[in-house]
Amino acid sequence: MKKKLVYLVILIATIIIQTSVLPVISSANTAGDAVLMAVLAWSVLDGFSAFIGWAIVAGILYDLATYSPVGEHVIIFLAVVYFVSFFSRRLSLELKGMGLVLFFIFIFVATFISSSIVALMTAWDARTLFGYWKMFSSPGSIALQVVHNVILFFLWFFFLKKTKEFFKLEK
């Protein structure tokens, strides 16, 4: 019960940070996605089976907070959690060597998955795929978004790791 309460408080705080603080700090196109990076960090720390339900809850709450169609971020978060699960079963995820390279790959792929699904949902609402690639930002702004996501991921990774140790939360 303690784990659920702590995770819910962190999740709501993350959504508040994403919707109110990050847009003020940086421009809308290049702001990192704090909720996506928190989900990515949680999935690395907890694993697929322990975090799949939380990914769904996070997606629904995030969709409700951002007035997105319910299910849009659920799809994004489930894709990211499954992607991390696929590689974490096969490779070591540590903060050294190949694990560090995998973290950067996870962040890049999660950013790409998120951008492509959001653009696809926007194109679906417009009932046309014309200009689908134009819905993505310029390569420079995507690179800046990846840099912001790297910073957010490692902040969330260390924060969640310390939180789990502090509250003695198990998998």
Protein Blocks (a to p, Z undefined) as FASTA:
>chain_A
ZZmmmmmmmmmmmmmmmmmmmmmmpcfklpccfklmmmmmmmmmnommlmmmmmmmmmmm
mmmmnopaehjlmmmmmmmmmmmmmmmmmpccdfehjlmmmmmmmmmmmmmmmmmmmmmm
mmmmnopaehklmmpccfklmmmmmmmmmmmmmmmmmmmmmmmmmnopaZZ
